[in-house]
Amino acid sequence: MQCPYCNHKECKVIDSRHTDSKSIRRRRECEACKKRFTTYEKIETTPIMVIKKDNTREYFDGDKIKYGILKSCEKRPVSIEQIEEIVAFIENEINKHYISEIETEKIGEMVMDKLKDVDEVAYVRFASVYRQFKDINTFVTELKNILMERED
């Protein structure tokens, strides 16, 4: 494994953990510069196609989900580990059901369900982009729904 800091070719594994049923998180240390970094090993699976709103299809990319969640969690008390757990959960759910195609709507709903449990502000941010809130009334309606769920 090549060090991302100094490009030295020798690194040692300090810690390994299973993050989900299909990947392993490894903490590594460069033998030259002694800096630490994390790598993930994943089992390669059959490609999953995502059906977009305009009915075009593209390969599923977990990094797109991660980017969207990162944007909605900006300046919020949500750790990278929590975000990676959400992405891993969604990827695992899709793979677990052996789905070869999935609509973006289903992925978006899964993200929103997980975000709602982690951070309500991040959830509203994600929902406002994902559901394309047209005006302030739509925004207020979503906030009222969150408040009603809290009371239950």
Backbone as a chain_set.jsonl record, in Angstrom:
{"seq": "MQCPYCNHKECKVIDSRHTDSKSIRRRRECEACKKRFTTYEKIETTPIMVIKKDNTREYFDGDKIKYGILKSCEKRPVSIEQIEEIVAFIENEINKHYISEIETEKIGEMVMDKLKDVDEVAYVRFASVYRQFKDINTFVTELKNILMERED", "coords": {"N": [[0.864, -1.181, 0.0], [0.633, 2.135, -0.916], [1.789, 5.124, 0.601], [-0.297, 7.92, 1.099], [0.748, 10.367, 1.717], [3.626, 10.582, 1.566], [4.258, 8.884, -0.487], [5.679, 6.553, -0.093], [6.328, 3.067, -0.394], [5.906, 1.117, 1.547], [3.779, 0.198, 4.105], [2.279, -0.417, 7.291], [-0.33, -2.409, 8.704], [-2.348, -1.33, 11.28], [-4.785, -1.647, 12.559], [-7.74, -3.514, 11.982], [-11.1, -3.576, 10.952], [-14.406, -4.808, 10.537], [-16.695, -3.061, 8.635], [-19.159, -3.362, 7.528], [-21.051, -6.052, 6.101], [-19.68, -6.338, 3.738], [-17.259, -4.978, 3.572], [-13.991, -3.974, 4.76], [-12.4, -2.012, 7.131], [-9.292, -0.539, 7.365], [-6.724, 0.614, 9.413], [-3.77, 2.243, 8.79], [-0.175, 2.67, 8.915], [2.452, 4.604, 7.734], [5.688, 3.444, 7.063], [7.811, 5.081, 6.598], [7.236, 7.978, 6.904], [5.65, 7.875, 9.135], [3.002, 8.72, 9.315], [-0.544, 8.284, 9.679], [-3.278, 6.602, 8.059], [-6.481, 5.741, 6.603], [-7.828, 2.899, 4.989], [-10.147, 1.197, 2.844], [-11.395, -1.982, 2.148], [-13.284, -3.595, -0.258], [-15.71, -5.986, -1.277], [-16.005, -6.933, -4.571], [-18.866, -6.434, -6.431], [-21.695, -7.268, -8.571], [-22.448, -4.782, -10.977], [-24.732, -2.169, -10.161], [-27.511, -0.585, -11.526], [-28.673, 2.732, -11.63], [-31.755, 4.272, -11.847], [-32.56, 7.256, -13.1], [-34.463, 10.347, -12.588], [-35.219, 11.245, -15.114], [-35.436, 8.931, -16.498], [-33.031, 7.974, -17.521], [-30.142, 5.849, -17.228], [-27.513, 5.033, -14.985], [-24.377, 3.861, -13.631], [-24.398, 2.764, -10.25], [-23.085, 4.791, -7.711], [-21.595, 5.058, -4.787], [-20.144, 7.166, -3.804], [-21.399, 9.453, -4.712], [-23.67, 9.575, -3.131], [-22.432, 9.901, -0.677], [-21.222, 12.423, -1.073], [-23.489, 14.1, -1.327], [-24.603, 13.806, 1.228], [-22.505, 14.794, 2.773], [-22.554, 17.503, 1.994], [-25.034, 18.293, 3.025], [-24.537, 18.011, 5.694], [-22.708, 19.897, 6.355], [-21.003, 22.008, 8.584], [-22.32, 20.929, 10.748], [-22.822, 18.847, 13.662], [-21.913, 16.202, 12.799], [-20.161, 13.303, 12.323], [-17.541, 12.107, 10.113], [-17.404, 9.363, 10.201], [-20.038, 8.674, 10.896], [-21.352, 9.482, 8.581], [-20.134, 7.796, 6.701], [-21.065, 5.383, 7.688], [-23.796, 5.599, 7.121], [-23.747, 5.635, 4.307], [-22.568, 3.117, 3.846], [-24.562, 1.494, 4.965], [-26.712, 1.963, 3.198], [-25.633, 1.07, 0.748], [-25.259, -1.595, 1.464], [-27.913, -2.411, 1.964], [-29.008, -2.209, -0.609], [-27.428, -4.094, -1.99], [-27.978, -6.366, -0.474], [-30.554, -7.083, -1.129], [-30.255, -7.958, -3.661], [-30.648, -6.271, -5.875], [-30.749, -5.224, -9.189], [-31.35, -2.946, -10.489], [-32.251, 0.32, -9.422], [-34.345, 2.997, -8.39], [-33.618, 6.512, -8.242], [-35.25, 7.827, -6.469], [-35.857, 5.964, -4.459], [-33.347, 5.583, -3.321], [-32.836, 8.17, -2.385], [-34.892, 8.405, -0.47], [-34.068, 6.467, 1.366], [-31.673, 7.629, 2.242], [-32.684, 9.967, 3.437], [-34.241, 8.857, 5.508], [-32.248, 7.758, 7.167], [-30.708, 10.063, 7.746], [-32.509, 11.599, 9.16], [-32.538, 10.413, 11.647], [-29.975, 10.939, 12.503], [-29.307, 13.747, 12.286], [-31.436, 16.383, 12.376], [-31.392, 18.887, 11.098], [-29.572, 18.506, 9.028], [-31.04, 16.593, 7.681], [-33.267, 18.135, 6.791], [-31.948, 19.922, 5.113], [-30.935, 18.147, 3.153], [-33.354, 17.07, 2.217], [-34.553, 19.358, 1.166], [-33.095, 19.878, -1.14], [-33.209, 17.389, -2.459], [-35.983, 16.887, -2.711], [-36.638, 19.123, -4.053], [-37.69, 21.668, -3.02], [-40.033, 24.127, -3.692], [-40.934, 26.524, -2.649], [-41.23, 28.576, 0.32], [-43.382, 27.597, 1.791], [-43.486, 24.836, 1.311], [-41.19, 24.099, 2.585], [-41.775, 24.828, 5.257], [-43.911, 23.079, 5.728], [-42.578, 20.615, 5.719], [-40.961, 20.944, 7.972], [-42.956, 21.101, 9.94], [-43.929, 18.479, 9.818], [-41.736, 17.092, 10.85], [-41.698, 18.067, 13.469], [-44.184, 17.12, 14.384], [-43.693, 14.35, 14.308], [-41.77, 14.156, 16.27], [-43.252, 14.643, 18.573], [-44.736, 12.356, 18.781]], "CA": [[0.0, 0.0, 0.0], [1.428, 3.356, -1.031], [1.405, 6.189, 1.513], [-0.84, 9.074, 0.372], [1.466, 11.576, 2.118], [4.999, 10.638, 1.052], [4.335, 7.917, -1.589], [6.51, 5.399, 0.262], [5.598, 1.849, -0.764], [5.729, 0.192, 2.668], [2.933, 0.633, 5.217], [1.818, -1.552, 8.087], [-1.712, -2.361, 9.186], [-2.402, -1.189, 12.734], [-6.077, -2.11, 13.056], [-8.714, -3.903, 10.954], [-12.465, -3.756, 11.463], [-15.474, -4.968, 9.561], [-17.631, -1.942, 8.718], [-20.43, -3.997, 7.201], [-20.779, -7.414, 5.651], [-18.956, -6.373, 2.479], [-16.035, -4.179, 3.544], [-13.116, -3.968, 5.922], [-11.705, -0.744, 7.354], [-7.956, -0.788, 7.888], [-5.909, 1.757, 9.831], [-2.404, 1.944, 8.368], [0.864, 3.638, 9.263], [3.572, 4.594, 6.8], [6.933, 3.12, 7.755], [8.788, 6.146, 6.366], [6.882, 9.268, 7.532], [4.893, 7.548, 10.359], [1.639, 9.243, 9.303], [-1.564, 7.241, 9.624], [-4.389, 6.818, 7.149], [-7.464, 4.661, 6.593], [-8.216, 2.343, 3.696], [-11.304, 0.302, 2.885], [-11.411, -3.066, 1.171], [-14.671, -3.977, -0.541], [-15.945, -7.098, -2.184], [-16.534, -6.438, -5.836], [-20.171, -7.032, -6.725], [-22.233, -6.93, -9.886], [-22.845, -3.37, -11.008], [-26.141, -1.831, -9.994], [-27.875, 0.57, -12.337], [-29.572, 3.684, -10.986], [-32.701, 4.874, -12.791], [-32.722, 8.651, -12.708], [-35.818, 10.881, -12.778], [-35.517, 11.374, -16.551], [-35.387, 7.545, -16.981], [-31.712, 7.527, -17.958], [-29.531, 4.938, -16.273], [-26.069, 5.125, -14.806], [-23.896, 2.95, -12.596], [-24.504, 3.217, -8.87], [-21.836, 5.323, -7.176], [-21.773, 5.418, -3.384], [-19.508, 8.459, -3.543], [-22.386, 10.507, -4.958], [-24.483, 9.637, -1.915], [-21.568, 10.476, 0.364], [-21.065, 13.853, -1.358], [-24.75, 14.758, -0.986], [-24.735, 13.819, 2.678], [-21.491, 15.729, 3.269], [-23.039, 18.869, 1.773], [-26.135, 18.586, 3.949], [-24.025, 17.978, 7.071], [-21.704, 20.944, 6.541], [-21.118, 22.801, 9.817], [-23.204, 20.228, 11.675], [-22.042, 17.921, 14.495], [-22.022, 14.847, 12.252], [-18.8, 12.854, 12.01], [-17.315, 11.392, 8.855], [-17.74, 7.959, 10.458], [-21.495, 8.542, 10.809], [-21.699, 9.596, 7.157], [-19.701, 6.556, 6.052], [-21.989, 4.33, 8.127], [-25.039, 5.759, 6.353], [-23.467, 5.19, 2.93], [-22.375, 1.663, 3.892], [-25.87, 0.888, 5.213], [-27.5, 2.035, 1.963], [-25.024, 0.137, -0.219], [-25.53, -2.943, 1.953], [-29.338, -2.691, 1.731], [-29.21, -2.435, -2.05], [-26.795, -5.368, -2.346], [-28.618, -7.453, 0.263], [-31.777, -7.466, -1.834], [-29.861, -8.36, -5.01], [-31.319, -5.403, -6.829], [-29.861, -4.87, -10.298], [-31.705, -1.563, -10.831], [-32.969, 1.008, -8.356], [-34.672, 4.38, -8.729], [-32.994, 7.51, -7.373], [-36.205, 8.171, -5.424], [-35.706, 5.018, -3.348], [-32.073, 5.881, -2.662], [-33.033, 9.423, -1.661], [-35.718, 8.136, 0.708], [-33.234, 5.748, 2.327], [-30.759, 8.616, 2.821], [-33.445, 10.84, 4.333], [-34.607, 8.089, 6.707], [-31.075, 7.652, 8.034], [-30.313, 11.402, 8.179], [-33.477, 12.084, 10.143], [-32.119, 9.874, 12.942], [-28.651, 11.452, 12.857], [-29.321, 15.2, 12.472], [-32.646, 16.878, 11.721], [-31.058, 20.011, 10.208], [-28.991, 17.891, 7.829], [-32.164, 15.967, 6.987], [-34.046, 19.161, 6.087], [-31.105, 20.411, 4.014], [-30.929, 17.136, 2.099], [-34.713, 16.984, 1.671], [-34.868, 20.559, 0.38], [-32.479, 19.708, -2.459], [-33.708, 16.161, -3.06], [-37.4, 17.052, -3.08], [-36.718, 20.372, -4.816], [-38.673, 22.564, -2.431], [-40.282, 25.234, -4.616], [-41.176, 27.773, -1.929], [-41.102, 28.507, 1.778], [-44.49, 26.796, 2.331], [-43.074, 23.435, 1.264], [-40.172, 23.99, 3.634], [-42.483, 24.882, 6.54], [-44.672, 21.838, 5.845], [-41.632, 19.559, 6.101], [-40.595, 21.191, 9.371], [-44.104, 20.716, 10.775], [-43.946, 17.014, 9.858], [-40.687, 16.668, 11.777], [-42.153, 18.406, 14.824], [-45.262, 16.177, 14.745], [-43.079, 13.043, 14.566], [-41.077, 14.287, 17.549], [-44.241, 14.586, 19.639], [-45.286, 10.987, 18.866]], "C": [[0.897, 1.226, 0.0], [0.892, 4.443, -0.112], [0.887, 7.392, 0.722], [-0.099, 10.381, 0.691], [2.851, 11.673, 1.482], [5.259, 9.666, -0.096], [5.283, 6.748, -1.338], [5.684, 4.133, 0.041], [5.305, 0.901, 0.402], [4.911, 0.828, 3.796], [2.488, -0.591, 5.987], [0.384, -1.315, 8.555], [-1.678, -2.341, 10.708], [-3.671, -1.82, 13.297], [-6.968, -2.45, 11.871], [-10.062, -4.109, 11.599], [-13.417, -3.962, 10.294], [-16.432, -3.799, 9.721], [-19.041, -2.401, 8.391], [-20.078, -5.365, 6.644], [-19.916, -7.476, 4.395], [-17.7, -5.508, 2.443], [-15.281, -4.25, 4.863], [-12.394, -2.631, 5.964], [-10.361, -1.067, 7.972], [-7.261, 0.526, 8.22], [-4.474, 1.378, 9.502], [-1.459, 3.044, 8.822], [2.016, 3.478, 8.286], [4.852, 4.318, 7.591], [7.983, 4.201, 7.581], [8.432, 7.413, 7.15], [6.082, 9.099, 8.821], [3.486, 8.149, 10.422], [0.67, 8.075, 9.147], [-2.673, 7.62, 8.657], [-5.277, 5.579, 7.153], [-7.721, 4.205, 5.173], [-9.416, 1.428, 3.911], [-11.153, -0.742, 1.793], [-12.861, -3.488, 0.994], [-14.699, -5.184, -1.462], [-16.552, -6.519, -3.453], [-17.824, -7.191, -6.161], [-20.604, -6.665, -8.144], [-22.695, -5.488, -9.891], [-24.358, -3.196, -10.879], [-26.409, -0.576, -10.807], [-28.884, 1.427, -11.566], [-30.44, 4.31, -12.065], [-32.987, 6.287, -12.305], [-34.14, 9.131, -13.032], [-36.211, 11.007, -14.249], [-35.444, 10.022, -17.278], [-34.066, 7.134, -17.616], [-31.132, 6.652, -16.861], [-28.032, 5.196, -16.202], [-25.672, 4.162, -13.7], [-24.036, 3.589, -11.22], [-23.132, 3.651, -8.383], [-22.08, 5.813, -5.752], [-21.151, 6.756, -3.03], [-20.466, 9.622, -3.794], [-23.293, 10.685, -3.745], [-23.674, 10.328, -0.812], [-21.42, 11.985, 0.162], [-22.325, 14.631, -0.97], [-24.955, 14.867, 0.51], [-23.728, 14.799, 3.288], [-21.955, 17.173, 3.13], [-24.134, 19.22, 2.772], [-25.672, 18.63, 5.405], [-22.958, 19.039, 7.335], [-22.019, 21.779, 7.769], [-22.135, 22.22, 10.807], [-22.364, 19.244, 12.478], [-22.206, 16.459, 14.06], [-20.628, 14.423, 11.81], [-18.749, 12.157, 10.647], [-17.69, 9.921, 9.031], [-19.244, 7.731, 10.356], [-21.945, 8.588, 9.345], [-21.323, 8.317, 6.423], [-20.586, 5.382, 6.457], [-23.3, 4.389, 7.357], [-24.841, 5.225, 4.94], [-23.316, 3.672, 2.896], [-23.705, 0.946, 4.102], [-26.691, 0.847, 3.919], [-26.946, 1.08, 0.915], [-25.331, -1.299, 0.168], [-26.984, -3.337, 1.702], [-29.607, -2.999, 0.26], [-28.642, -3.783, -2.457], [-27.484, -6.559, -1.696], [-29.855, -7.974, -0.478], [-31.524, -7.836, -3.288], [-30.584, -7.573, -6.09], [-30.329, -5.074, -7.939], [-30.139, -3.447, -10.777], [-32.489, -0.965, -9.669], [-33.202, 2.46, -8.766], [-33.983, 5.328, -7.749], [-33.93, 7.893, -6.236], [-36.044, 7.262, -4.211], [-34.414, 5.285, -2.59], [-32.219, 7.138, -1.817], [-33.848, 9.23, -0.401], [-34.916, 7.408, 1.784], [-32.266, 6.711, 3.016], [-31.505, 9.488, 3.825], [-33.856, 10.123, 5.611], [-33.443, 8.006, 7.686], [-30.668, 9.017, 8.573], [-31.24, 11.939, 9.262], [-33.091, 11.617, 11.549], [-30.81, 10.494, 13.429], [-28.678, 12.945, 13.169], [-30.485, 15.783, 11.671], [-32.368, 18.039, 10.768], [-30.464, 19.473, 8.911], [-30.085, 17.216, 7.001], [-32.942, 16.997, 6.169], [-33.243, 19.727, 4.916], [-31.13, 19.437, 2.846], [-32.293, 17.072, 1.419], [-35.032, 18.184, 0.792], [-34.271, 20.477, -1.019], [-33.098, 18.512, -3.168], [-35.158, 16.304, -3.543], [-37.668, 18.341, -3.829], [-37.83, 21.277, -4.297], [-38.805, 23.807, -3.303], [-40.438, 26.569, -3.895], [-41.078, 27.532, -0.427], [-42.203, 27.651, 2.411], [-44.137, 25.309, 2.355], [-42.071, 23.157, 2.379], [-40.84, 23.924, 5.011], [-43.281, 23.595, 6.764], [-43.767, 20.695, 6.295], [-41.201, 19.723, 7.555], [-41.719, 20.802, 10.326], [-44.186, 19.194, 10.901], [-42.914, 16.482, 10.844], [-41.132, 16.917, 13.221], [-43.259, 17.472, 15.29], [-44.687, 14.812, 15.064], [-42.369, 13.041, 15.913], [-42.02, 14.106, 18.72], [-44.795, 13.182, 19.831], [-44.433, 10.076, 19.697]], "O": [[1.81, 1.34, 0.818], [-0.318, 4.664, -0.047], [1.543, 7.842, -0.217], [-0.299, 11.388, 0.011], [3.214, 12.71, 0.926], [6.369, 9.627, -0.627], [5.647, 6.033, -2.271], [4.473, 4.133, 0.266], [4.521, -0.035, 0.242], [5.295, 1.852, 4.363], [2.335, -1.673, 5.419], [-0.046, -0.181, 8.768], [-1.071, -3.202, 11.345], [-3.653, -2.444, 14.358], [-6.95, -1.746, 10.862], [-10.171, -4.733, 12.654], [-13.26, -3.378, 9.222], [-16.935, -3.561, 10.819], [-20.01, -1.87, 8.933], [-18.923, -5.786, 6.712], [-19.462, -8.556, 4.019], [-17.125, -5.322, 1.371], [-15.843, -4.539, 5.92], [-11.847, -2.174, 4.96], [-10.282, -1.778, 8.974], [-7.219, 1.44, 7.397], [-4.011, 0.307, 9.894], [-1.864, 4.178, 9.077], [2.495, 2.371, 8.04], [5.066, 4.893, 8.658], [8.954, 4.24, 8.336], [9.226, 7.877, 7.969], [5.855, 10.077, 9.533], [2.843, 8.095, 11.47], [0.998, 7.036, 8.575], [-2.97, 8.798, 8.458], [-4.888, 4.516, 7.635], [-7.822, 5.023, 4.258], [-9.661, 0.949, 5.019], [-10.823, -0.42, 0.652], [-13.577, -3.712, 1.969], [-13.824, -5.369, -2.308], [-17.488, -5.722, -3.407], [-17.86, -8.422, -6.164], [-19.963, -5.86, -8.82], [-23.273, -5.019, -8.911], [-25.143, -3.976, -11.418], [-25.628, 0.376, -10.778], [-29.814, 0.916, -10.941], [-29.936, 4.813, -13.07], [-33.574, 6.49, -11.242], [-34.917, 8.419, -13.667], [-37.387, 10.891, -14.596], [-35.398, 9.97, -18.507], [-33.979, 6.052, -18.196], [-31.569, 6.704, -15.712], [-27.38, 5.524, -17.194], [-26.514, 3.703, -12.929], [-23.822, 4.789, -11.047], [-22.137, 2.965, -8.612], [-22.697, 6.857, -5.542], [-21.57, 7.41, -2.075], [-20.352, 10.666, -3.152], [-23.64, 11.807, -3.378], [-24.169, 11.215, -0.116], [-21.487, 12.744, 1.128], [-22.238, 15.695, -0.357], [-25.422, 15.891, 1.009], [-24.062, 15.545, 4.209], [-21.772, 17.977, 4.044], [-24.154, 20.328, 3.307], [-26.342, 19.22, 6.252], [-22.372, 19.074, 8.416], [-23.156, 22.204, 7.971], [-22.729, 22.949, 11.601], [-21.294, 18.842, 12.022], [-22.588, 15.599, 14.854], [-19.989, 15.109, 11.012], [-19.758, 11.692, 10.116], [-18.231, 9.303, 8.114], [-19.687, 6.725, 9.802], [-22.815, 7.822, 8.931], [-22.102, 7.809, 5.616], [-20.83, 4.484, 5.651], [-23.853, 3.355, 6.982], [-25.661, 4.458, 4.435], [-23.871, 3.012, 2.017], [-23.953, -0.093, 3.49], [-27.288, -0.177, 3.587], [-27.705, 0.36, 0.266], [-25.63, -2.129, -0.691], [-27.262, -4.459, 1.279], [-30.34, -3.931, -0.069], [-29.289, -4.538, -3.183], [-27.567, -7.635, -2.289], [-30.151, -9.169, -0.447], [-32.466, -8.008, -4.061], [-31.064, -8.127, -7.079], [-29.194, -4.686, -7.663], [-29.281, -2.814, -11.392], [-33.282, -1.646, -9.018], [-32.353, 3.074, -9.411], [-33.788, 4.996, -6.579], [-33.468, 8.248, -5.151], [-36.089, 7.726, -3.071], [-34.385, 5.221, -1.361], [-31.779, 7.173, -0.667], [-33.54, 9.823, 0.633], [-35.064, 7.694, 2.972], [-32.058, 6.626, 4.227], [-31.019, 9.723, 4.932], [-33.825, 10.717, 6.688], [-33.627, 8.166, 8.892], [-30.315, 9.126, 9.748], [-30.805, 12.648, 10.169], [-33.293, 12.34, 12.524], [-30.567, 10.564, 14.633], [-28.141, 13.375, 14.19], [-30.516, 15.689, 10.444], [-33.034, 18.165, 9.741], [-30.814, 19.934, 7.824], [-30.06, 17.262, 5.771], [-33.242, 16.766, 4.997], [-33.798, 19.982, 3.848], [-31.318, 19.835, 1.696], [-32.379, 17.025, 0.192], [-35.712, 18.041, -0.224], [-34.874, 20.955, -1.979], [-33.469, 18.603, -4.338], [-35.5, 15.887, -4.65], [-38.808, 18.62, -4.201], [-38.773, 21.611, -5.014], [-37.811, 24.463, -3.616], [-40.117, 27.62, -4.449], [-40.867, 26.405, 0.022], [-41.982, 27.042, 3.458], [-44.456, 24.608, 3.315], [-42.11, 22.111, 3.026], [-40.508, 23.065, 5.828], [-43.316, 23.079, 7.882], [-44.147, 19.899, 7.154], [-41.091, 18.738, 8.285], [-41.468, 20.24, 11.392], [-44.482, 18.678, 11.979], [-43.182, 15.535, 11.584], [-40.954, 16.06, 14.086], [-43.282, 17.07, 16.453], [-45.145, 14.165, 16.005], [-42.371, 12.031, 16.617], [-41.664, 13.502, 19.732], [-45.272, 12.845, 20.915], [-44.762, 8.901, 19.86]]}, "num_chains": 1, "name": "protein.A"}
